[in-house]
């Protein structure tokens, strides 16, 4: 268990320090541009439909379960095979997922963004079928909108954090990198056409990539 917290304070500091802080600023500015341009609402109107929802629904499930059960499975495989590199990879992915979730929830606690209308969830189903543009619905302040909905997308942040972590650990494994990126894009785009606005996917991809790169590099130093 202690390996999960490898260089944790330093990694948290690095995620919000120096050049990485500029990436957080980029995620905020990009969100502002997307929202104010009306693209979030246009994207919402053009991507909601039964066929797209069926294709995208597994992304919600995968984004919720893989960070937990996938990491545990990898850890078990590493322990059974007594493979130190697999074990280290599992712990690195665990830390990336944990920080991705906590940091995204931290942002949500202060942005309180209203989710897009969506039939699958009670909170957003209240506006389902509405033709009123709700993409500008931020509720800035502490815990005015909770921590489970809003900006950025936790599904996307966690998935891209794990993907960037894998890339940092295995930069020469092109097939693994490609599969990880495709999975991250599927989950991120999947939630962007269901429970999240496009800008929440974009911001989550940026912030998650920063988190994963920092964590992956910190664990890469100790990999055999």
Beta strands, then each sheet from edge to edge (+ up, - down):
end
